[in-house]
Amino acid sequence: MKLSVGLKVANTLSLTPQLQQAIRLLQLSSLELEQEIQIQLDSNPLLEKIEDINNTETSASSEQETEAKDLTNELNADHLPDDLPVDTDWDDVYTHQPTALATPEYEEREDNRQGHLGLKEHLLEQVNLLHFSQVDQLIAYCIIDALDEKGFLDADIAEITASVQHLLQEADYQDEVEEPEVLVVLKHIQRLDPVGVGSRNLAECLQIQLHQFSDLTPAHQDALVLLNHYEFLVANDLNKLLKQSGLSMQQVKNAIELLKTLKPYPGMEFNTQESDYQIPDVVVLKKNESWQVQLNPDVMPKLRINSFYSNMIRRADQSEDNLYLRTHLLEAKNFIKSIDERHKTLLKVATCIVEHQKAFLERGPEAMKPLVLRDVAEEVELHESTVSRVTTNKYMLTPRGLFELKYFFSSHVGTTSGGEASSTAIRAMIKKLIAAENPRKPLSDNALANLLKEEGIDVARRTVAKYRESLHIPSSSERKVLI
């Protein structure tokens, strides 16, 4: 085998650190980008954030100069005034002490406001005020601990009895706990606030709340009779409900109206969920009959190179300090460039989306046009994966609300005229048709498909069912109203 040396030219694609950083920044949300910028500011001394502090510093310095001039004029006067300006006041050092005849001052008190209590904490506070024995109090604690998020009892009476007995044995108590004693404590808890908590099912919860009403309440007894035949009420079987309850149609209607005023899940009001606020990355406004797209200035970071440290860099110096500054200067420039490229790409993609979805901005979701990532990628001359990254976790604020950029992309369904309709538009039409239906005779999926076909949209019944379920709309049998 003969060995030889030769040259070969080939094109290879390599991901440089700068390109990797640009790709990573492109897919970050506004909150994640803010955190990334803060990390870079903390680690790189040559990178700094531009803040509008010039006006504040100017006004503060002018006030100090004015005060200094006033003080100089007073000291140079022929006679001294009785009250000279001082840096501190007497009240700043010595605070007023509260007395029996004086109202105490609370300006410097600590914030002693309590946070929102959960359901179990709220019930425990009430149990501690009841005159329970130690054993009954332990039973109450076990019952409250077995409640689910809806406020229902998520355990059998036998299980609670066994748990209490086990705890008593561990504490060397010889008392025997029986199920009737647990039921008595449960009855007390069910009448605490909120009324009905600790119920074992929905019917029991509503019955407990009805017993709090006066017997003179209209339809009170009729509502209790309906709850005795709760299975027919849930199944929407009106004929069997009328036959078994012995009530007239008007009595059933009045009883149902009374039941609607009750709380089906008493524990849900204590489940506080943090509101998930999203900050828009892009803002769309209509000016002079044209839609304008601009980046949200509140989430656009303003970065620059620190001039003090950059001036310390010497070109020919190879010392360790100089190399440190040069390395961080290059990193700062690359980071600022990556941020700028991210904003340009985001604005370019958002503008292209708005150009395609002008009908949505004008008329709403029913006018949404089908759009896929490939269409936008070809127009803005980017790769499809880049468009996918830039539209993930990015939000656009429009006159019709706040939407994720992914919302404007949807598949298409063929129409009878040979055109295409967006799946988002079809969902909006289904939602509109269901909202306008007769509650006593709700539209089935087949009926919805026929109505859509009349509008020129050829869609199968199973597709309508899929879109309806994606909107979290129940089936026609579950939407049917009794009266």
C-alpha angles and dihedrals in degrees: 000000000000120000120215140173121227143160124243129186118208137161116236131177116225129178107230119203089253092054092047090052092049092051092048094049091048094065097043120108121233092264093047090047090053090052092048091051091050090052090052092048091052095047102037116059092190092061119078138169121241111234128182096242099127094089092047093050092047094052092045093050092048091052091050092050091050093050091047092052092049092050092049092050092051093049092049092051122111093247131028118239121238094245117044119192112258134189096240138030129228091244091056090065104029116042123201114265116224116244135182091265098039131073111239119239117240102185094115100038121127121255102262098170114135123234125237112294121225124231096263094047090049091053094045091056090055094045090054089059094054122092095245126154118239092261093049090047090053089050090051091051091052092048093050091047090055094056119113127219091273092056095251124134107257097193140059122255089243091056092050091047091052092048093051092047091051092051091048091052091051089052091049094247115151096200118123117222120206131192096252089060090052090050091053092054089045090055090055092050092048089061095051122098116314094040113228097031112141094035118147096220141003095264092055091047092054092045091054091051092048091054088061089064123085119258087241091064109117113257091004097131092039091056091052089051090052091052089055086064095040095143092065091046092054093045091052089234099154097174095055091042092056092045098047097040096044091219128135124244092257092049091052091049093051091046092051090050089054092049090053089063092061128087111251093191110030094183097056094081089065094055099095113188123196112244110244104224117192123203113219117239094195130036122204120199134171114232126169092354092304132100115241124198122203137162119255105259091207092067097038107102117219108214133170142168116272104248095202095060095036090057089055092064113105118202100221098032113112097183121132094250093050092048089050092054094045092051093050091044090057091047091050092050092049092048093051090048092050091051091050092049090050092055093046092050093046092050092047093052094043091051091052091050092051091050090056097042102045089121090059091053091049103041109012138247094325089068095051112134124218111262133170133189092254092062093055093041091056094049098047092038095237133127117268091240090055091054089049091053095047093050096049115103091352120126134205123207112214134168086260095055143277116314136175112244089241088064091073092059117082141150122253136240124204121250129214090250092058096258132112133254127200119245088227090057091049091052090051091050091049091050091049093049093050092048090056097044127112107262091215092053107030120190117261122221090257091052090049090052091052092049091050090049088056087056089054097260114125105205131152125241093246089053090053089050090051093050092045092052091048087058090052091240114149124232123274093262091054093046093053114115119215099219 
